[in-house]
Amino acid sequence: MREGRFGPYVNLGKVNATLPKGMTVDEVTLEEGIRLIEEKGGPVKKKSAGKKAPAKKAPAKAAAKTVAKPKKRSSTATRRPSTTPSRSRRLLR
C-alpha cells in the first residue's frame, strides 16, 4: 500500500494497481489488494507443479572439411573515376 501523486495504490514488483475512488487505504485488505493486482494483469506467484526436465541436446555432427574459395577482387578496379575532384585534390588547389 502506497500513497502516490495520483492517489493510493498497491504494488507487487513492477505492477501498480490504483485503488477505486470509493476505497480508502484503511479499508483495503490483503485479499482485495491481490485481487486488484490480478485484475490489472500482474504476476501473482503461485506454487508450480515442478521443474521441467532440461531438453536433450542433439548429437554433434561431424564437421565437413570445406575448400577455401578465393576472395573476390574489390570492385574499385572496375569503377569509373569520379567527375568531381576528391577532397584531397580540392584542398591542394
Secondary structure, 3 states (H helix, E strand, C coil): CEEECCEEEEEECCEEEECCCCCCCCCCCHHHHHHHHHHHCCCCCCCCCCCCCCCCCCCCCCCCCCCCCCCCCCCCCCCCCCCCCCHHHHHHC
